[in-house]
Amino acid sequence: MTDAHTLSADDQDDRLLGELQRARECAAEPIRTIGRIQSHGTVFGIDDVTGIVVMASEDASQWLGRDLRGAGDAQFDWALTQGLAIDPVRVEFDGGTFDMIVHRGTSPLIVELEPVIAGLDYVRTGVVGAIQRLASITDPDELRQTAAREIKRVTGYDRVMCYHFHDDGHGQVVADEREPDMEPYFGLHFPASDIPSQARALYLEKRSRVIADTDDPGLALETILDPAPEFDLGPSELRASSPHHLQFMRNMGQVSTVSFAIVSDDRLVGMFTCAHRSPRRIPVLLRRALEVLASQVASQLLAAEQIRSLRRQLEARQRRAAITAPLYGRRDAGDVLMSGERTVLDIVPADGAILRLNRVIHTVGLVPDPELVLADGNVSGHTPLITESLTADHPDLARLMPQVAGMLAVPLGPEGDCLLFFRGEVARSVDWLGDQRPSNRDQPLSPRRSFSAWREEVRGKSLPWAEHGQDAFELGEDIRVALASRAQAELAELAWRDSLTGLHNRRFLDDRLADLLRDATRAAVVFLDLDDFKIINDTHGHETGDSVLATIGKRLASVSRGTDVVARLGGDEFVIVCVGAGAEDAAAIARRAIGAIAEPIAVEGVLVGLAGSAGVVVVEPGLSASEVLSAADAAMYEAKRSGGGRVSLGGLRLGNDPQSAG
C-alpha cells in the first residue's frame, strides 16, 4: 500500500473534472459500430430477404454476394434458419469445425463462427457442480469470493475478480482470486469511467464479453452495400474493443479477459472479470454456462439483499414506532422527540438535531446556532435536503456552519416546521485501483499508467447518510401522521371522541343510549373497569398508564362487533353497548373483553399485566341512559367484589355454573 494522500480542494476539483471529462469521452466512443472484429473468428451479415451475404469480415470476403446455404454441413444450414445466439450450434464449414452463433432480430442477420478450442469441450460441465456448491451460500461476501474461485478453477485464467457497483456509479473489487505472484486488488475502488455507461448498457443486452488478445489487430468488416452502413455489433461475441480500453488492459498487465454481468432488477450491479497475462479465450458454450452461473449469483445476492432490507425496515419501523407512539397522547411533541429516553438520534445517528415545531425550537446533541440556521430562510423547512458535504453542495450554508459537514433536512408541515440532522467531518480513506491524480496519466483522457493501490484521504465530508436518509424521511412522515391524528383526536374530544383511546366518549354514549331507549331497540350494556389500575400509574408513571389505556381501547374495539358501540367513560372505565344482543350474547362479549384485557401489554420494554371486571345489563324501555349505566356499574362492582376478573349479569353472575362468570 502506498502512502496516504490528502488532496487539496483544488486537486479534488481537478480530479473530479478529469473524471467527468473521461466519462463523457468514453460515453461517446462508438463501441457498437466499431467496424472490426477480433481475428480469431468470422462474421457474416446476411440479407433478410435474399439470403445473400452483404457483409463479411475480411477473412471471409470471398463470400460477399453469395448464398451460404449449402456451404456447410446440415447443422450449418439448420442454424442459418433456426439457430439462436443463446444456444450456439456446432457446425462444419469451409473445412473447419466452429461454434455458430446466430443473432435473430439483427438486420442484416449477424452470423458468427468461432473455431472450436481443442480439449475444452466438456469443461463447461464443471459449471453445474459450481452452481450447486454456490446455491446454499447466503452471505454475499462469501458468495462472491467462492464464485470467483469456482470461475477461476473452471476457466484457468490468472485472476478472477468480482466487481460491485455503488449507487454513484463507481466500482469496487469485492472478490479477488489470483495467482500468488500477482498484486492484490481486493477492496480497491475504481472510477465509473473505467466501465463507461454505454459499455454497462451493453452488459444488460449481452451478458458476457471476451477479449482474446490485446495485441490482436482485428479484422475489418467489408460490404457490398452502397453506401456502406455502420453495422451494429453490440450483441456480437467477436466485436473488437476500443483502442482506449485495450491500452487500459495493457497498462493493467492484462492480455486477455472475459467478463460476465451480474444483473439484478434490470440493473448492472456488478460483474465477474477474468484476466490472463497471455492470449486466452474460452469456448462460447462455456461462456453461456458461466452466464447462467453469474445469473444465479445475481439471484442469490438479490434475495440476500431483500432479506437484509426487510429485516432492517422492520427494525427501523419498530424504532420509529417506539418514539412516535407517545405523540398520540398528551405529552409535548418536542419533549417526546428530543428529550425522552429515546430521541430522534436513536433513529438517525447524528451529532445533533434541531426540531422546529409550531414556531418552537428544540435541540438535542451538538448543533449549530438554531437561530442562525433557521433565520431568513437559510434552511427552508419546506424543501428536503441531504448532503454529506455542505462545502461542495451548499457552500453558502457551509460558511454559516463551519463545524458541520453533513446535513439532512426533513420538512414536517406547511408552516415551515422541520427536523434537521447534523454531522461533523469524519476523515476517511479510500483505497483506489491506481493513483487517481493526473500525474498517473499520459494525457487527461488517457488510461492510468499504474494500477497499484493508492490511498486517498477524504476530508470535508461526514459519514454517508445512506439508509439513514430514508429513515429520516420516513420518521418525518410518521411524525406528520401522528401529529395530524393527534390534532383530529383533540378536536374530536370536544365532541364525540376520547382523545387518548380514540373511542367514543361519555357524551356520545349518552346520546346513543337515549336513541336506543326511545326506539325500544334490543340491546345490552357491558360496563368494564380495570382492576387496581392505580397501581400501574403509581408504579410505572402516567405515561405508561396512558399507553396501557390506549392499548386496552384498541383491544376492546377488536373484540366487539361491528354494530356495537365501544366508549371510554373516563379514567379506567369502558362501556360496550351491544346492539341487538341479549344477556347471554353480551356476557360472551364481556368475557372476550376480559380475556383481551388480561393479555400482557408491552410498554417501552416493560410487560404490564392487569385484569378487568364487567357488569352486564339488558336495556329495558322506560329507563334513562344514566339508570342503565348505573345498573351496569352496580353489576360490575358485584363482579369486582367476587374477586375481579369476572362478569356479572345484574346481580347474578354468569359462567360455568349458574352462579359463576369468572
C-alpha positions in Angstrom: 0.0 0.0 0.0 1.4 3.4 -0.9 1.3 6.3 1.5 -2.0 8.1 2.0 -2.5 11.3 0.1 -4.7 14.2 1.2 -5.8 16.1 -1.8 -6.4 19.8 -1.6 -9.7 21.2 -2.7 -8.2 22.3 -6.0 -6.7 18.8 -6.6 -10.0 17.2 -5.8 -11.8 19.5 -8.2 -9.2 18.7 -10.9 -9.6 15.0 -10.3 -13.4 15.2 -10.4 -13.3 17.4 -13.5 -11.0 14.9 -15.2 -13.3 12.0 -14.3 -16.3 13.8 -15.8 -14.3 14.5 -19.0 -13.2 10.9 -19.3 -16.8 9.7 -18.7 -18.1 11.9 -21.4 -15.3 11.0 -23.8 -15.8 7.2 -23.1 -19.5 7.5 -23.5 -19.1 9.0 -26.9 -17.0 6.1 -28.3 -18.9 4.1 -31.0 -18.3 0.8 -29.4 -21.3 -0.9 -31.0 -20.4 0.3 -34.5 -16.6 -0.1 -34.2 -16.4 -1.7 -37.7 -13.9 -4.5 -36.7 -14.0 -7.9 -35.0 -11.4 -10.0 -33.2 -9.4 -12.1 -35.6 -10.0 -15.5 -34.0 -13.4 -15.7 -35.6 -15.5 -14.8 -38.6 -18.7 -12.8 -39.0 -21.3 -12.6 -41.8 -24.2 -10.2 -42.4 -26.9 -11.9 -44.4 -29.7 -10.1 -46.2 -33.1 -10.9 -44.6 -34.9 -11.3 -47.9 -32.4 -12.8 -50.4 -30.2 -14.8 -48.0 -27.1 -13.2 -49.7 -24.0 -12.3 -47.7 -23.9 -8.5 -47.7 -21.3 -8.1 -45.1 -18.3 -10.2 -44.0 -15.1 -9.9 -42.0 -12.1 -9.5 -44.3 -11.0 -13.2 -43.8 -14.3 -14.3 -45.5 -14.7 -11.6 -48.1 -14.9 -14.2 -50.8 -18.4 -15.0 -49.6 -19.7 -11.5 -50.3 -22.6 -11.6 -52.7 -23.1 -15.4 -52.3 -25.6 -17.6 -50.5 -24.3 -19.5 -47.5 -26.9 -22.2 -47.8 -25.2 -25.5 -48.7 -21.7 -24.1 -47.8 -21.5 -26.2 -44.7 -23.0 -29.3 -43.2 -26.6 -30.0 -42.4 -26.2 -28.4 -38.9 -24.9 -25.3 -40.6 -27.9 -25.0 -42.8 -30.3 -25.7 -39.9 -28.6 -23.0 -37.8 -29.0 -20.4 -40.6 -32.7 -20.6 -40.3 -33.3 -21.9 -36.7 -30.3 -21.1 -34.6 -30.3 -18.7 -31.7 -27.5 -16.7 -30.1 -28.3 -18.1 -26.6 -27.7 -21.7 -27.9 -24.7 -21.9 -30.3 -24.6 -24.8 -32.7 -21.5 -26.9 -33.5 -21.1 -26.9 -37.3 -18.7 -27.8 -40.1 -17.9 -25.0 -42.5 -15.2 -24.5 -45.1 -13.1 -27.4 -43.8 -13.2 -26.4 -40.2 -15.2 -27.0 -37.0 -16.9 -24.0 -35.5 -19.4 -22.9 -32.9 -22.0 -20.9 -34.8 -23.9 -18.0 -33.2 -26.9 -16.6 -35.0 -28.3 -13.3 -33.8 -32.0 -13.2 -34.6 -33.6 -9.8 -34.9 -30.5 -8.1 -36.4 -30.5 -6.6 -39.8 -28.6 -7.8 -41.7 -28.7 -11.1 -39.8 -25.4 -11.4 -37.9 -23.9 -14.8 -38.0 -20.6 -15.6 -36.2 -18.2 -18.5 -36.3 -15.8 -19.3 -33.5 -13.2 -22.0 -34.1 -13.6 -24.9 -31.6 -10.9 -24.9 -28.9 -9.5 -28.4 -28.6 -9.6 -30.0 -25.2 -12.2 -27.6 -23.7 -15.4 -29.1 -25.0 -16.5 -30.6 -21.7 -15.0 -28.1 -19.3 -18.5 -26.4 -19.0 -19.8 -29.5 -17.2 -17.9 -28.3 -14.2 -20.1 -25.2 -14.0 -23.0 -27.3 -13.0 -21.2 -28.5 -9.9 -20.1 -24.9 -9.2 -23.7 -23.7 -9.3 -24.7 -26.5 -6.9 -22.0 -25.6 -4.4 -22.9 -21.9 -4.6 -26.6 -22.5 -4.1 -26.5 -22.8 -0.3 -24.4 -19.7 0.4 -26.4 -16.9 1.8 -23.6 -14.5 2.9 -23.0 -12.0 0.0 -19.2 -11.7 0.6 -18.7 -15.4 0.8 -20.9 -15.9 -2.3 -18.8 -13.5 -4.4 -15.5 -14.9 -3.2 -16.5 -18.5 -3.7 -18.0 -17.8 -7.1 -14.7 -16.1 -8.2 -12.8 -19.1 -7.0 -15.1 -21.5 -8.9 -14.8 -19.4 -12.1 -11.0 -19.4 -11.9 -11.0 -23.1 -11.4 -13.2 -23.7 -14.4 -11.6 -21.1 -16.8 -8.0 -21.3 -15.9 -7.5 -17.5 -16.0 -4.7 -16.0 -13.9 -7.1 -13.7 -12.0 -10.9 -13.6 -11.4 -12.3 -10.5 -9.8 -15.9 -9.7 -8.7 -16.9 -6.0 -9.0 -19.7 -4.3 -7.1 -21.1 -1.0 -8.5 -22.0 1.6 -5.9 -25.0 3.9 -6.3 -22.8 6.8 -7.6 -21.5 4.5 -10.4 -18.0 3.9 -9.1 -16.9 0.3 -8.6 -15.1 -1.8 -6.0 -13.3 -5.1 -6.2 -15.2 -7.2 -3.7 -13.5 -10.6 -4.5 -10.1 -11.3 -6.0 -8.9 -14.8 -6.8 -5.4 -14.6 -8.3 -2.1 -16.4 -8.9 0.3 -15.9 -5.9 2.7 -13.7 -7.7 0.0 -11.1 -8.7 -0.6 -7.9 -6.9 -3.8 -8.0 -4.8 -6.7 -5.8 -5.8 -9.3 -6.8 -3.2 -11.2 -3.9 -1.7 -9.9 -1.3 -4.1 -12.2 1.2 -5.7 -12.2 2.4 -9.3 -13.9 5.3 -11.0 -17.1 5.0 -13.1 -15.3 5.9 -16.3 -13.3 2.6 -16.1 -16.5 0.9 -17.3 -18.4 3.7 -19.2 -22.1 4.0 -19.4 -22.6 2.6 -22.9 -20.4 -0.5 -22.1 -22.6 -1.1 -19.0 -25.7 -0.8 -21.1 -24.3 -3.5 -23.4 -23.9 -5.8 -20.5 -27.7 -5.6 -19.9 -28.2 -6.8 -23.5 -25.3 -9.2 -23.7 -24.3 -10.9 -20.5 -20.6 -11.7 -21.3 -17.7 -10.1 -23.2 -14.5 -11.8 -24.3 -11.2 -10.1 -25.4 -8.8 -12.8 -26.5 -5.6 -10.7 -27.2 -4.9 -7.0 -26.6 -2.3 -7.1 -29.4 -4.8 -8.5 -31.9 -5.1 -6.0 -34.8 -8.5 -7.5 -35.6 -10.4 -7.9 -38.9 -12.2 -5.1 -40.7 -15.8 -5.6 -42.0 -16.3 -5.5 -45.7 -19.7 -5.0 -47.5 -21.2 -4.9 -50.9 -23.8 -2.4 -49.7 -23.5 1.2 -51.1 -23.4 3.4 -49.2 -21.7 1.2 -46.6 -23.7 1.3 -43.3 -22.4 1.2 -39.8 -23.1 -2.4 -38.7 -24.3 -2.7 -35.1 -22.1 -5.4 -33.5 -23.5 -4.7 -30.0 -24.9 -8.2 -29.5 -21.9 -10.0 -31.2 -19.3 -12.2 -29.5 -16.4 -11.1 -31.7 -16.8 -7.3 -31.6 -13.4 -5.6 -31.4 -12.6 -3.3 -28.5 -11.8 0.4 -28.5 -8.1 1.4 -28.5 -8.6 3.2 -25.2 -9.8 0.0 -23.5 -7.1 -2.1 -25.0 -4.5 0.3 -23.7 -6.2 0.3 -20.3 -5.8 -3.5 -20.3 -2.2 -3.4 -21.3 -1.4 -0.9 -18.6 -3.1 -3.2 -16.1 -1.0 -6.1 -17.2 -3.9 -7.9 -18.9 -3.5 -9.5 -22.3 -6.9 -11.2 -22.4 -10.1 -11.0 -20.4 -13.7 -12.4 -20.3 -16.4 -10.7 -18.2 -19.8 -11.8 -17.0 -22.6 -9.4 -16.0 -24.3 -9.6 -12.6 -27.8 -8.1 -13.3 -30.5 -7.5 -10.7 -33.8 -5.9 -11.4 -32.6 -4.9 -14.9 -29.6 -3.0 -13.4 -25.9 -3.9 -13.8 -24.9 -4.2 -10.1 -21.6 -5.9 -10.7 -19.6 -8.4 -12.8 -17.1 -11.1 -12.8 -13.9 -10.3 -14.8 -11.4 -13.0 -15.7 -7.9 -11.7 -16.7 -4.9 -13.5 -18.1 -1.3 -12.4 -18.8 -1.2 -14.1 -22.2 -3.7 -14.6 -25.0 -6.6 -16.8 -24.0 -10.2 -17.5 -24.8 -12.8 -20.0 -23.7 -15.5 -21.6 -25.8 -18.8 -19.8 -26.3 -20.7 -22.8 -24.7 -18.6 -22.4 -21.6 -19.3 -18.7 -21.6 -23.0 -19.4 -21.8 -22.7 -21.8 -18.8 -20.9 -19.1 -16.8 -23.6 -16.5 -17.8 -26.0 -18.9 -16.0 -23.7 -19.0 -13.0 -23.5 -15.2 -12.9 -27.3 -15.0 -13.1 -27.6 -17.5 -10.2 -25.2 -15.4 -8.2 -27.3 -12.3 -9.0 -30.5 -14.0 -7.9 -28.8 -15.1 -4.6 -27.4 -11.6 -4.0 -30.8 -10.1 -4.6 -32.5 -12.5 -2.2 -29.9 -11.8 0.5 -30.3 -8.0 0.0 -34.1 -8.3 0.1 -33.9 -10.3 3.3 -31.4 -7.8 4.8 -33.5 -4.9 3.7 -36.8 -6.3 5.1 -35.2 -7.0 8.4 -33.7 -3.6 8.6 -37.1 -2.0 7.6 -38.8 -3.9 10.3 -36.3 -2.9 12.9 -36.4 0.7 11.7 -40.2 0.7 11.8 -40.1 -0.6 15.4 -37.7 2.1 16.5 -39.8 4.8 14.9 -43.0 3.4 16.5 -41.3 3.5 19.9 -40.5 7.2 19.6 -43.7 8.3 17.8 -46.3 6.3 19.8 -46.3 8.9 22.7 -47.2 11.6 20.2 -50.7 10.2 20.1 -51.1 11.0 23.8 -51.0 14.3 25.6 -47.2 14.9 26.0 -45.4 17.8 24.4 -44.3 16.6 20.9 -40.9 18.4 21.2 -40.2 16.7 24.5 -41.2 13.3 23.2 -38.9 13.6 20.1 -36.0 15.5 21.6 -35.8 14.9 25.4 -37.2 11.5 26.1 -35.4 8.3 26.9 -35.3 7.8 23.2 -34.8 10.7 20.8 -34.7 11.2 17.0 -30.9 10.5 17.3 -31.8 6.8 18.0 -33.5 6.7 14.6 -30.9 8.7 12.6 -27.4 8.6 14.1 -26.0 12.2 14.0 -24.1 14.6 16.2 -27.2 16.6 16.8 -30.6 17.6 15.6 -32.9 20.7 15.6 -36.7 20.4 15.6 -38.9 23.4 14.7 -42.5 22.7 15.6 -45.2 25.3 15.9 -42.6 28.0 15.9 -40.9 26.5 19.0 -37.3 25.2 18.6 -36.0 22.1 20.3 -32.5 20.7 20.1 -30.6 17.5 21.1 -26.9 16.8 20.9 -24.3 19.1 19.3 -25.9 21.6 16.8 -25.0 24.9 15.3 -26.9 28.1 16.4 -30.5 27.3 15.7 -31.5 30.9 15.3 -28.7 31.4 12.7 -29.6 28.2 10.9 -33.3 29.0 10.6 -33.0 32.7 10.2 -34.0 34.4 7.0 -34.7 31.1 5.2 -31.1 29.9 5.4 -32.6 26.4 5.7 -36.1 26.1 4.2 -38.5 24.0 6.2 -40.3 23.2 3.0 -37.5 21.5 1.0 -35.9 18.2 1.7 -32.1 18.3 1.8 -29.5 15.6 2.2 -25.7 16.1 1.8 -22.5 14.7 3.3 -20.5 17.7 2.1 -22.0 21.1 2.7 -18.9 22.7 1.4 -19.3 21.1 -2.0 -23.1 21.1 -2.3 -24.2 24.2 -0.4 -21.2 26.5 0.2 -23.4 29.3 1.5 -24.7 27.1 4.3 -21.2 25.8 4.9 -20.0 29.3 5.7 -22.7 29.7 8.3 -21.9 26.3 9.9 -18.2 25.7 9.5 -18.3 22.8 12.0 -20.9 20.9 10.0 -20.0 18.7 7.1 -23.2 16.7 6.6 -26.8 17.8 6.9 -30.2 16.3 6.4 -33.4 18.4 6.4 -36.9 16.8 6.7 -40.0 19.0 6.2 -42.8 18.5 8.7 -45.5 20.8 7.6 -46.7 23.8 5.6 -45.7 26.3 8.3 -42.0 25.6 7.9 -41.9 23.0 10.6 -38.8 20.8 10.1 -36.4 18.3 11.6 -32.7 18.9 10.9 -29.8 16.5 11.5 -26.2 17.5 11.6 -22.9 15.5 11.3 -19.4 16.8 11.6 -16.5 16.0 9.4 -15.1 12.4 9.5 -11.8 11.9 7.8 -11.7 8.6 6.0 -9.5 6.9 3.5 -10.5 5.4 0.1 -8.1 2.8 -1.5 -8.2 3.2 -5.3 -7.1 0.9 -8.1 -4.3 3.1 -9.2 -3.3 6.7 -8.4 -6.3 8.9 -9.4 -4.2 12.1 -9.9 -3.5 13.5 -13.4 0.2 12.7 -12.9 -0.7 9.0 -13.4 -1.9 9.6 -17.0 -0.1 10.5 -20.2 -2.9 12.8 -21.1 -6.0 13.9 -19.2 -8.2 11.4 -21.1 -5.6 8.6 -21.2 -5.9 5.4 -19.1 -4.0 5.3 -15.8 -0.4 4.1 -16.3 -0.2 2.3 -12.9 -2.9 0.3 -11.1 -1.0 -0.1 -7.8 -3.1 0.6 -4.8 -3.3 4.3 -4.0 -4.9 5.7 -0.8 -6.8 8.9 -0.8 -7.6 10.7 2.4 -11.1 12.3 2.1 -11.8 15.4 4.1 -14.6 17.8 4.3 -17.3 15.1 4.4 -19.4 13.4 7.0 -20.2 9.8 7.1 -22.6 9.0 4.3 -26.3 9.1 5.3 -27.0 6.0 3.2 -30.1 4.2 4.5 -30.4 6.6 7.5 -31.5 9.2 5.0 -34.6 7.1 4.2 -35.1 6.5 7.9 -35.2 10.3 8.5 -37.8 10.9 5.8 -39.9 8.0 7.0 -39.7 9.3 10.5 -40.8 12.7 9.2 -43.9 11.0 7.7 -44.6 9.2 10.9 -44.4 12.4 12.8 -46.7 14.2 10.4 -49.3 11.4 10.6 -49.1 11.2 14.4 -49.5 15.0 14.8 -52.4 15.1 12.4 -54.1 12.2 14.2 -53.4 13.9 17.5 -55.0 17.1 16.2 -58.0 15.3 15.0 -58.3 13.5 18.3 -58.1 16.8 20.2 -60.9 18.2 18.1 -63.0 15.0 18.5 -62.6 15.1 22.2 -64.6 18.3 22.3 -67.4 16.4 20.6 -67.7 12.6 20.4 -64.3 11.0 20.9 -62.0 10.3 23.7 -58.6 11.8 22.9 -56.5 9.1 24.5 -58.1 5.9 23.1 -59.9 7.2 20.1 -63.1 5.5 21.4 -66.4 7.3 21.8 -66.8 9.4 24.8 -69.5 9.8 27.5 -71.4 12.4 25.6 -71.7 10.2 22.5 -72.6 7.2 24.7 -75.4 9.0 26.5 -76.9 10.2 23.2 -76.7 6.7 21.7 -78.3 5.0 24.7 -81.1 7.6 24.6 -81.7 6.8 21.0 -81.9 3.0 21.7 -84.2 3.5 24.6 -86.5 5.8 22.6 -86.7 3.4 19.8 -87.1 0.4 22.1 -84.2 -1.3 20.3 -83.0 -4.6 21.8 -79.6 -4.1 23.4 -77.4 -4.9 26.4 -74.7 -2.9 28.1 -71.3 -4.2 29.3 -69.6 -2.0 31.9 -65.9 -2.6 32.3 -63.4 -1.5 34.9 -59.7 -2.2 35.1 -58.9 -3.8 38.4 -56.2 -2.0 40.5 -55.2 0.3 37.6 -54.0 2.9 40.0 -51.0 0.6 40.8 -49.8 0.9 37.2 -49.8 4.7 37.3 -48.1 4.7 40.7 -45.5 2.1 39.7 -44.7 3.0 36.1 -46.0 6.5 35.7 -48.9 8.2 34.0 -47.2 8.0 30.5 -47.2 4.2 30.8 -50.7 4.3 32.2 -51.9 6.3 29.2 -50.2 3.8 26.8 -51.9 0.9 28.6 -55.3 2.6 28.3 -54.8 3.3 24.6 -53.9 -0.3 24.1 -57.0 -1.5 26.1 -59.2 0.7 23.9 -57.9 -0.9 20.8 -58.4 -4.4 22.2 -61.9 -3.7 23.2 -62.7 -2.4 19.8 -61.2 -5.5 18.3 -63.3 -7.9 20.4 -66.6 -6.1 19.9 -68.9 -6.5 16.9 -69.2 -4.0 14.0 -72.6 -2.9 15.3 -71.5 -2.4 18.9 -70.6 1.0 20.4 -67.3 1.0 22.5 -66.8 4.0 24.7 -64.5 5.2 27.4 -66.4 6.8 30.3 -63.2 8.2 31.7 -60.3 7.0 33.9 -60.2 3.2 33.6 -63.9 2.7 32.9 -65.2 1.5 29.5 -68.6 0.6 28.2 -69.7 -1.6 25.3 -73.3 -1.2 24.0 -74.2 -4.5 22.3 -76.9 -3.5 19.8 -79.4 -6.3 19.1 -77.9 -8.6 21.8 -79.4 -10.3 24.8 -77.9 -11.1 28.1 -76.0 -14.2 27.1 -74.6 -12.6 23.9 -73.5 -9.6 25.8 -71.9 -11.8 28.5 -69.9 -13.6 25.8 -68.7 -10.3 24.5 -67.8 -9.3 28.1 -65.8 -12.5 28.6 -63.9 -11.8 25.4 -63.2 -8.3 26.6 -61.9 -9.6 30.0 -59.7 -12.0 28.1 -58.3 -9.2 25.9 -57.6 -7.0 29.0 -55.7 -9.9 30.6 -53.2 -10.2 27.8 -49.9 -8.6 28.9 -49.1 -5.2 27.4 -45.5 -4.2 26.4 -44.7 -0.6 27.0 -41.1 0.5 26.4 -39.7 -2.8 27.3 -41.9 -3.4 30.4 -44.6 -6.0 30.4 -47.7 -4.8 32.2 -50.3 -7.3 33.4 -53.8 -6.4 34.6 -57.3 -7.7 34.9 -60.8 -6.3 34.4 -64.3 -6.8 35.8 -67.5 -6.5 33.9 -71.2 -6.0 34.6 -73.9 -6.7 32.1 -77.4 -5.4 32.0 -80.2 -5.6 29.4 -81.6 -2.3 28.2 -85.3 -2.1 29.1 -87.8 0.5 27.9 -88.7 3.1 30.4 -85.2 3.5 31.8 -82.9 6.5 31.2 -79.4 6.3 29.9 -78.0 7.1 33.4 -80.1 4.4 35.0 -78.9 1.8 32.6 -75.3 2.8 33.2 -75.8 2.8 37.0 -77.3 -0.7 36.8 -74.4 -1.9 34.7 -71.9 -0.2 37.1 -73.6 -2.0 40.1 -73.3 -5.3 38.3 -69.6 -4.6 37.6 -68.9 -3.9 41.3 -70.7 -7.2 42.1 -68.1 -8.9 39.9 -65.2 -7.0 41.5 -66.4 -7.9 45.0 -66.4 -11.5 44.0 -62.7 -11.4 43.2 -62.4 -9.4 40.0 -61.7 -10.7 36.5 -65.4 -11.8 36.3 -68.6 -11.0 34.5 -71.9 -10.4 36.4 -75.4 -10.0 35.0 -77.5 -7.6 37.1 -77.0 -9.2 40.5 -76.5 -12.7 39.1 -73.0 -14.0 37.9 -72.8 -16.0 34.7 -70.2 -18.6 34.0 -69.5 -22.4 34.1 -72.2 -22.8 36.8 -75.4 -20.9 37.4 -73.6 -18.6 39.9 -70.1 -18.1 38.4 -68.9 -16.0 35.5 -65.3 -15.7 36.4 
